[in-house]
Structures are given as C-alpha cells and as structure tokens.
Amino acid sequence: MIRLAGVRYRAGQFRLDEVSFSVPTGSYGVLMGRTGCGKTTLLEIICGLREAEAGSVVIGDREVASEPPGRRGVGYVPQDGALFPAMRVREQIAFALRLRRWPRADIEARVAELAEQLGIVHLLDRRPAGLSGGEGQRVALARALSARPAVLLLDEPLSALDDETREQTGELLKEVQRRQGVTALHVTHSLREAEQLADVLLRMEAGQVTVAR
Amino acid sequence: MAVPREAKRRVSGLWIALALVTAAYLTLVLGMLIATAAHSPPGSLLHALSSREIRFAIQLSLLTSTLSALLSLAVAVPIGYLLARGRFRGKPLLDAALDIPIVLPPMVVGLCLLILFQTPLGRLVERAVPFTYTVYGIVLAQFVIAAAFAIRTMRATFDHLSARPEDVALTLGASRARALWSVTLPAASRGMLAAAGVAWARSFGEFGPILVFAGATRLRTEVLPTTVWLELSVGNLEAAVAVSLVMVIAAMLVLTTIRAAGERA
C-alpha cells in the first residue's frame, strides 16, 4: 500500500497542498497530470529524495516519512531510466542485492528470474550505452524490482518510447507488477496509458491530487 | 542526363572557412616543432642525453610531474564533485577562489610560496618536510597550479554526469558515499584521465614557480624547463634545443598513452 496524508511541499512558485491519496496493496495506481505539475516531485517525496514540509507517507504498513530512501522499500524508475553508465546490465540488477549482502547464488537466481520476465537475458553483459529506449526501461525496471520492494514508482516510463514499443512495454509493466505482487504508482500525462493500466486513477492539478476512479 | 542529387551538393563556405582556420593554426604548431627538430644537428639529441645533468633532469621531471598529477587528481575529484553537486552559500566565491592559481602569473605563485614558507606556520611545516629549494618544493609548485586545472576538468566531468543514477542508487539502499564510489566515479573515469593528463602536462612544462621556489641547482632541483633556461642563459642554444626536443617527445608519449587509456575506458 502507498498512503499519503496531508503532504505539504514548497519550492519557489511550486507547491503541493495537503496531498492525500492511497493505492491499495497489489494494485496499479496511475497518477495523471500535465507536464510540470509536480508529479516527479511527488514521486521523489515518496522515495525520500525530497523531504516534505509536513504530512505522512506510508509504504506497506510503515510510516517512512523520516526514513532515508534506501530503507523505504521502494523501487524507483526515473523518467530517463537513469541507468548506471559504467555498469553492465547484470551488475545493475544485482546492485541492490549486493548492498544487502545476498548470497551469490541467490543474486544470480534473482537476476536470471527478472531478466527472463523482462526479456533482457541477451542484454545482461551489455553496458547502457547502445541500449534502445525500450531496453533501457526494462533494465531500469529489473533493477528497481530486484530487492523485492513493496512499492514500485514509475516516472513516465513509456513516454520516450515509440508507439509499438510503448504498447508492448505497457503490457509488460502490468504483467510484471502482477507477477511480482508489487504495488505500483505510475506517473504519466497520457490518458491512453492511464486507461490501459490503471486500477486506481489519480489526477494531479494545482498542487492537489484527486481520485478519478 | 540528370546529375545525381548528391553530386550537386556544394561544400558550404562555412566548412571551408573552418578548415582554413584549423589549417592555419595547425601549421603554426607543427611549423614550430618541425623547425625546432630541423635546427638541432642529428647528434645533438644523443649528446644531450649523454649528459648526466640532463638525464637527471629528465628523471626528475617525469617523477615530479607524475606525482603532482596524482596529487592534483586526488584533490580535483572531491572538489570537482562538491562544485558540481553541492548547493551552498558562497559557492560562486569558492568557484572564483579556486581559479586564483590559474589567473595568477606563474612567477608570482612561486614568490607567494616562498613567502608562505617564511611565515611561522610555514617554518613549522618545513621542520617536518623541507619544501623551499627541494624536490618537494618542485612538486608543491607544480601541484598548486596543476590542481586548479584538474579541478576545472573534474567539475565539467561531474556537471555532465546526471545526478539521477546516484538518486536511484540511494533508493536501492546505497549511502551517498557508496553511490559516488560505485556509480559516479566509474562513469567519470575518462574525465579523471583527462584531468590527470592536463595536470601532468602543466606540471611537466612548469618553470617560473619552480625556479623561484625550488631553485635551479644542477643534480638537485633541475627539471627540464630549468635545463632549457640554464642552457640558453649560457648561450648553449644547441643543448637548449635538444632538451626541448626531449620534452616534446616525452610529453607526446605520455599524453598519447593517457589518451589511449581514455579511449579504452
């Protein structure tokens, strides 16, 4: 579950006012809003990369507002994927697991499982340079899911893809989300994406979030 | 018969102008080098290399430049990262202060170092490590200037590397230091080689501050630029030219190696 209650944030002209919403465990939430309305900022507040002035952020059944990003149990896929430039795909997916000191065999098994599900087995020994947009997004997704986070945060994961890849990646997202049993919050400006994917549809406007469905 | 479209494409006047400027500058640089090489009689290079003083100067130059390049890199990486990622008050001031060694006339840097080590604090340091008129002084004089250039290079490198991957690493459980170490530094390896290359070249060619701060004692603090100056000052143009050639060759070898390493990185 993701639950925000009374989250306030201000930076210059930009502000979030008493943002409250929730996405139930295991569902796929889509947050829609125009470009520049603060969707990314909201995701960063949920992952702990930005600190809200006030309010509560609950992930799973834990209040995490004062926890550092790494202890919140989130997997984050930023807009451009933000792959680690010098690391092979295999190492990127294993990164969180190595930090958690998983045994080597478990790491290999988890990397293989995710690579299989996301169709990136053939990319495991490549570095990010030269991967296509869709491939990069799938790697970023595998990396975010590796340590079995409770929540997956996706920032415009499909916006840089061509039409055909977008359709396929959208389906893949939903399928992987179900199989991994993770709660997702997907941010987009595209109504079509929202309709294709959302169990819970949220709208963001003028610093407020409302439930549309 | 119709001429294929591509054959009709004209070379833009802009490209011709750009090529001309490049050619003119390159002619000047290569002309200098070729004239210098042609000026020295065939045997003079070997003759110069057979001199014990010059062999000492070659070794000292290579050693001190390499040390100061490594030291420069060691400070340029953290400072460049701080400037690129940090947001704090007084940053423009810090930025300007770090340019001081670049804008100061080199000779003045040497003089300032000399004066610094005459202060009570400087004298205290000299009791542990004597800098004035020693090899340590050569490295310090090179480092002060070379580090400023290396810092510029590292800052530009980190500015060009997005902070997003580091953010992702934080969400995956890494500490800030771990994110820097595992994600950003490996991605900055080319920049580090470039910074080391700039610092090395600066150090290798540095003359003024070394002359003032470390002196020009043969077989003690004589580096290659000092040799050129010493030989010129006694009217031995032939040896000065030969040593200059040695410098050109050594610099080209080292910088080509660094560049090749950069291509592989």
Interface residues (C-beta under 8 A of the other chain):
Chain A: E44 C47 G48 L49 P68 P69 G70 R71 R72 V74 G75 Y76 P78 D80 A82 L83 F84 P85 A86 M87 F95 A96 L99 R100 A140 R143 A144 S146 A147
Chain B: L161 S162 R164 P165 D167 V168 A169 L170 T171 L172 G173 A174 S175 R178 S182 V183 P186 A187 S189
